[in-house]
Amino acid sequence: MKDDRRYAPSDAFQTFPFPQRWAHDDDVQRNGFELLEKRREIMAAQNEGLTKTYNRFHDERNNETSTIALRRLHAKLDRAVLNAYGWPDIPEHRSFEQAWIDESGKEFVRYTWPTDIHDTVLARLLALNAERHAEELRGDVRALLADDREAFARESRDASRAQTGQKAADHVNGAAPQSVKGT
């Protein structure tokens, strides 16, 4: 077994400063589900997994209708999340940005927020995390955070059960498992 760092979802989500009542925000939920459904539809139509789907997403030469639709849905979800945080002043603008250069000099580009927007969001999340930590140290623990954590855990369990249930139903009904190539 390798000695690499490993993180469980609870490591990230226990301390992440979610917006208040994020699990009950209609815009976030509606846009999130719309993105998930469209992505699932695209992956099935292309018979591809997430890696190939998002390689096309980040390829600035790719102007397929499905890729453009996926980019727009990501932008809509980002806008809903920024609004949920109460940050309507942060623009939802994406562009093709250099993400890194490998050892051979090959440049990797990603369709993402420009550096200034990225840095603004990260700075605000860090400040919000520090604010919430200070509240916890003062004993002002938000019951809402526990509710949100439970909502996240419940949604994760439900999604996992739904996926497992579909596989079990396919097996019981004699359907061949559906595989997706190229993940």
N, C-alpha and C positions, 0 to 999 in steps of 0.2 A: 504494500500500500504506500502511495506517495505521501510525502510530508508537506504537501501544499496546504494553504489555508482553505478552510471550507466554511461556508456560511449557510445557516438555515434561514428560511423566511422570517422566523421569529427574531433573528438577530437584526435584520433591517427594519422590520415593521414595528417592533416594540418601541423603538425610539424615533421613528420617522415622524416629523411634524405634519401630519395630514391636516387639511383644512377642517375647520369645525363642521361637524355633521356631514362630512364627505359622503358617507354611505347612504345618505338620504337626499342627495342633490340630484334632482331630476335631469338637469342638463348633462352632468357628468355621466350619470348612468345611461341616459339615452344615447349620447355620443359614443360612450364606451361600447355598448352593445352593438351599435351600428357599425363601428369599426371592426369588432370581432366577427360579426356576421359577414361583412364584405370580405374581410381577409380570408375567412374560411371558404367562402365562395370562390375567391380568386385561386387559393391554393388547390382546391378540388378541381377547378377548371383546367389549371396548368399541371395538375398531378405533381405538385412540388410541395416541399416543406417550407419552414420559416426562413431558413438560410437563403435559399434561392429566391424566394419572394422578396426578401429585404435586400438582397444584392441588386435586384432589378429596381427596387425602390430608391436605392442610393446611386444608381447609374444615371448620370445627367443626360446621357444619350437616349435613355428609355422614355419615350412619350406615349406608350401604350395607354389606352383608355383606362384599363384596370389599375395601372400604376399611378396615373394621375388621380384617379378616384381615391386610392389608398392614401396618397399624400394629402389630399383635401380632408379626408376623414381624420387623419392625425392632427391636422391644423385645427379642425373643429373641436376635437377632444382637448387639445392644448389650451384653446381659448376658454373652454368650459372650466378646465381645472384652474387656470389663472384667475378667472372670475370667482371661482369658489374660494380661493385664497383671499379675495378682495384686492386683486392686483390688476384692475382693468387698464392701468396705465402702461403695463408691459405689452409691447406690440407682439402679435403672433405673426412673425415673419420668419420664413425659412429660406435657406439658400444652400447651394452646394459649397461646402467648406472642406478645406484640407483637414483631415483628421489626424493623419500620421504619415510618416515616410519610413519604409522598412529598411533593413540593412543594405539592400541592393539599390536603394534610391527610388523604389517604386512608390508613387504617391497614392494614398488612399483617400477618397473623397466621400463625404457623407452628406445627405440632405438633412440639415439640422438648423438649429438657431445659430445666427452669427455669434461670435465670441462675446460681444457686449451684452446681448440678451441672455445668453447662457450664464455669464458671470453675475448678472443682476438677479436672476432666479436663484442661483446657488447661494448668493450672499443673503438673500431674503430668507431662504430656507434655513440657513445656518443661524441667522438672527432669531428666527421663530423657534428653532430647536433650543437655543440658549434661553429664550424667554420661558419656554415650557419647562425646561430643566430647573430654572430658578423658582418657578411656581411650585414644582414638586418639592424642592428643598425647603421652601417656606411652609410646606404642608398643604398647599392649595392644589391638591391633586384633582384634576378634572375627571369627574365621573363620565363625562362625555367621551374622553379618550378610551376608557375601558369599554364603553358601549361600541365605539368605532372599531376597536380591536376585535371585539366579539363579532361584530358584523362582518369584518374582513375574514375572520376564521370561519364563520358560518358559510359565507359565500365560497370560500376556497373548498370547504368540505363538500358543499352542494355541487360545485363544478366537478370535483373529483368523483363524486358518487354518480353524477350524470354520465360522465365519460365511462366509468367502470360499468354502470348499468347498461349503457348502449352496447358495450362489448359483450356483456353477458347475454343480453337479449339477442344479439346477432348469433351468438354461439348456440343458444337454445333453439332459435328458429332455423338453424342450419345455414346461416349466411356465412360466406367466406369473409374473413377479416379484411377490412379495407386498409390498404397500406398506402402511404404517401412516399413517393421517391424523392430523393435529393435533399434530405434534411441535413 
